[in-house]
């Protein structure tokens, strides 16, 4: 009897342990599935992207229009906690109040004089309350948010004439620089250094691919570039044709490979399907783009024949949702397609739609949304031109404009654009 009782207890214990282990494995599998962005599957069955699936609020901010803050052509946008930063092809860097749209100040200027920078496409370092611009040498020009020049940060040289192609402020005075492997010969991947010049770490490039020789180059800019390659090409995309006619390459000079979500830092490079969490000077795998049969291997990055695969050109990340741009047929203009990808981190659900369709605004019923930026707090933003708003109003005479735009009675197309904010 005692033996039988012990056997029953042992069997019951084994059963409980089995149930517990099964439950743990199910939870682990569920968590693992939420780290996979099924972009290949989503693109094979496109679906409409709706704002209400990802946001609870859409707000419109008309930017003040004055002679000293008239926004030029091909405007771009970045969001800070209290401000909206607008840059344009007219060499402007303008700061507006996010609550009211009132103009605050211009930040610096293009020029070779002290305090002058090379172009207006800057890095927002909100954690330190400043903007960093590319200088004329291998340096970063720093301004605070009142438009005052702070100083210059020298980017260290790894070896003779070897510098990172773009930089990012990690935290405090630590900066990371990324080396774009544009020609397939780059030996370095990421450098970490302090603003004073102290080298903290240098990570090697362990991804292998054939080298690439340039035959010709063309630069895409403005609306035509956005239509073909997405918003991250607005300020310029360099398209290179190879001496081998079966090869090509692209470079987004103003794309940052690092970004913040709150105080956490993440990293991703082109032709790599993994998003890494940056911990100190280590890169830890965090999320994975499952491209399915559209996977494009790093080793084939210059191959035109392989370019039917997926190329992730932009990531706009936040705590609850991640948006990305995925391009198929990157090197084939006749087959090239750009998709907007949305990944709900809570549900582990991925959807994709053609970029040109935008995100349906089923919250206010207004124009479709094209995302251009996201703040470190997770607020997404885009721009609407007065011309597009006027066209919508003419076509929808039975509908009212969103309340924030009701004051724009005349819809003057010469006025500054309207900022769309989404949370």
N, C-alpha and C positions, 0 to 999 in steps of 0.2 A: 504493500500500500504506500509506504513512504517513498519507495523508488518510483512508483507510478506518479505520485504527487510531484516529486522532484522533476520528473520528465515533463509533466504538464506545465510546471512553472518555467522550466527551461524552454519549452516550445513557445509558451506565451511571451517570454522575454525575447526570444529570437524573432517572433512575429512583430513585436513592438519595435525592435531595433530595425527590422526590415522596412516597416512602415515609415519610421523616422528617417532612415537613409533615403528611401524613395522620395519622401517629401522634400528633403534637403536637395536632392538631385533635381527635382522639378523646379524648385525655387532658383537653383543655380542656372538651369537651362533657360528659365524665364528671364533672369537678369542678363544672361549672355545674349539672348535674342534681342534685348533692348540696346545692345551695343553694335548691332549689325544694321547698316543702312542698305536696304535691298533696292538699290538704285537701278540695277539691270532689270529686275522684275517689274519695277514701277514704270520704267520707260517702255517696256513691251506692252503695257496696258495703261496708257495715259488716262488720267482722271482730272476733273476740274478741281482746282485749288480754291477753297473758299476761306475768306478771312476769318469767319466765325469759328473755324476749326482750330485756329492757332492764336487768335487775339480776342480780347474782350472789349477793346476800345480803339476807335480810330478818331484822330483829331487832326484838324487842318489849321495851319498857321500861315497866313499871308505875310510875306516879308515886306517890310517897309520899303517904299520906293522913293529915293532921293537921288540927286545928281551924284553925290559922293558915295553912294552904295548901289548904283544901278548894276545889276548882275549881267555879266557878259554872256557870250555864247558857250554852249556845251558845259553848263554848270554841273558841279559835283557836290556832294553833301557828306558831312560827317556830324555825328551827334555827340554832345557832351552832356553832363548832368544838367546844366542851366543854359547851355548855348547851342546854337546851330552854326556850323562852320560851312561856308559856301566858297568854293574856288571855281574859277572859270578859265576858259582859254584866253581870256583877256588879261591874264597875269594878275588876277585879283585873289585876295584871301580875306574874306569878310566874315565878321562875327556878329550874329544876331541873337537877341534874347529869345529863348525858346518858349517862354510863356506868352509874350506879346508880339514877337516878330520885329520888335524895334531894333534898329541898327545900333551896335555897340561901338565897334572900331574896325579899322583895317589892321591886319597883322603883317608887319614888315613889308618888304618890297623885293622885286627881282632886280639884281644889280651886283656889280663887282666891288662896290664900296663896302666899308665896314658895316656889318649888319645885313648886307645884301645876300640873297640866296639865288640858286640856279633856277628853280621853278616853284610853283605854288603848291605842288602836291606833297603835303606834309604828313608827318606822323603825329597823331594825337597822343600825348602822354598825360592822360587825365589824372593819374595817380600822383603826379608831381605838378599838375596845373600848368602845363606848357605845351608848346608845339615845336616840333623839330623839322627843319627843312634841309634839303641837300645843299651843301655849299659848292664852291667851284673846285675845291680840291677834294681830298678824301676826309671830309668833315661834315658835321651837323651843326646848323645854325639854330640857336634856341631863343624862343620868344615866350613871354608869359601871356596870360589871357587878357591883359590890359593893353597889349600891343607893344610892350617894352622889350627891347633887345636884352637878353641875358648873357649870351656869350657863345663860344664855339667849342664843340667837342670833337677831338681828333679821333678818327677811326684807325686802329692799329694796322700796320702792314704785316702780313704773315711771312712773306718772303718778297723778293724784289717784284714790285708792281702787282702784288696779289692782295686784293681787298675784297671784303664781302660786297655783294651787289645791293643789298638793302638791310636796314637795321631796325631793331625793335627794342623798346625799353621794357625789361622784364619786371623789375621792381627796384625801388630806391635808385641807386646809381649803377645798377647792372644792366648792360645792353647786350643783346644777341645780334649777330650778323649772319645772314644766310648767303651761301655761295651757289648761285644758279649754274647748273651744269649745262649751259647752253650749247656747248660744242662737244660734250661727251668726254672731256679730258680733265674735269675738275677733281682734284684729290681731296678737297676739304668740303665739309657739309655745313657745320655751324661753329661760330666762334662766340665765346662769352668773354666780355671784358668790362672793367669798371671805367667810369667816365674819366678818371685820371690816367687811363692808359694801361692799367695792370691787366695782363692776360689771365683769365680764370680757367678756361678750358678751350680745347680745339677738338671738335668731333670730326673724324674722317668720313669721307664719302665712300660707303661700302657698296653702293649700287653700281653695277657695271653695265656699260652699253658701248656700242661702236662709236668711234669718233665721227664728227660731222664737219664738213668743209662747206663754207658759205660760197655760193655763186652770186646771189643777188639778195637784196633786202628791200622791203617796202614797209612803210609805217601807216597803220590804220589809226584814225582818230575820229572823235565826234560820233554823231548819230549812226553813220554807216558802220562804224566799228562796233557800236553797241548792238546793232541789229544782227551782225554776224557772230560776234564773240561775247556778248553780254556786257553789263555795266562796268566791269573791271577793265574793259578795253577803252573806256570813254576818253581817257587822257593819253592813250597810246598803246598800241600793240605792235611789236616788231615781228613781221613774218619773213622768214628766211628760206630761200630755195637753195638746195644743195648742188654741189658740182655733180654728184651722182643724182641723175634725174628722178630716182626713186626715193629720194630723201628730202626732208624739210624740217623746219624747227620754228617754234614761236617763243616769244618772251613777253611777259607782262611786266614792264619796268616798275610799275607803281603798285603791284600786288604785294601785300605783306604775307609772308608764310607763317607768321606768329599772330596770335590774337589773344585778348583777354575775355574771359567770362567771369565777371566780378574780379576777384583777386587771383584767380587761377589763370594759367597761361597754357595755350595749346599751339600745336605746330603741325603743318602738313606741307609736303612738297609735291610738285607736279609729277605725274606718272607714278605716284605711290598711293595705294588705296587706303592707307592708315592715317588716322588722326592721332597724334601723340599728346599726352599730358606732360608738360615740362615741369620736372621736379628738380630744383637746383640746376645742375648742368646735365641731368639725365633726361632722356626722352622715353616715356613709358606708353606702350600702346593703349589707346583709350576707346576709339570707335573705328569701325571698319566699313568701307564702301564695298558691298558685294555687287560686282558688276556683271556677274553671271557670264553668259557667253559673249559679253561685250568687254571683257577684261582686256586691257592694253598694258602689256608688260613694260617695265622700265627699260629693259634691254632693247626694246623695239621702238623707243620713243621718237626716233627720226625716220621710221619706215612709213612711207605713204600707204603701202599696201595694208598695214596694220591699223591705219587711222580710222577704220570703221568703228573701232573700239571707243570706250568712254574716256573723256578727258574732263577732269573736275577743274574748272577754271576759277571758281570763287566759293568761299564758305562764309556764311553769315550765321554765327553761332550764339546761342543763349542758353540759359539754364533749362528751359522746358522744350525748346524747339530749335532745330537747325535747318537752315535753308542753304541750298547749294545750286550752282549752275553746272550742268553737265553737257558736254558737246560731243556729238558723234560726227564722224567725217571731218575732223579738224583740218586735214590737209586736202580735202576734196570739196571745192566750193559748190559743186553741183549736188552733193549729197549731204552737205553740212547742215546739222540741225542742233539748236540749242534748247535745252530743257530746264525748267525750274523744278527743283526737287525740294520737297518738304518732309522732314523727319520729326515725328512727334515722339519725344523721348519718354514720355509717360507710358504711351501705348506701345511703343516700339513699332510704329506704323510709318511706312514710307509711301508717298504719293509723288507723281511727276506729271507735268503738263508742259506743252510747248511754251517757251519763254515769251513769245509774242502775245500770248493770250493773257499774261499777267495773272494776278490773284483776284478773283471776283470779290468785290466789296458788297457782301450781303449783310453788312452791319449798318451802313449809311445809305446803300443803294447808289453810290456815286461811281466814278470812273474806276476801271480795273487798276490794280496797284502793281507797280514794278519796284521791288525792293532794291535799294542801293547801298544801304549801310545799316549797322546796328551798333548801339552803344555798349559799354561794358556792363551796364545794368540790365540789358536785354530789351531796350526800346529800339524798334526798327523804324527806318525812315526812307522816304522817297520824295520825288519832286514832280509837280504838275505845272506845266506851262499855262499861262493865261490863254494862249491860243487853243490848247486842248480843252480847257474849261469852257471857253466861249463856244466851241464846236458842240460840246456836250449839251450846253444850255439851249442852243438853237435846235438841236435834235430832240430834246426832251422838254418840250414846252409845258407839258402837263406835270412836271416834277419840279420840286424846289431844290435849290442848292443847299448843301449842308449849312447849318446855322452859322458856322465861323466864316462862311463865304457870302452870307447874305448882304453884308455891307459893300461888297464889290459889285455895285449896281451896274456900272457901265462895262465891266469886264474888259478894260483897256488892255490890249495885247502888249503894250509897251511896259506894263507894270512888271515888277519882280515876280518870280515864280512862287507857287504855294507849296509849303512843306507838308507832307503827310506823315503823321506820327502814329505808330501802332504799338500797343501793348497787349 
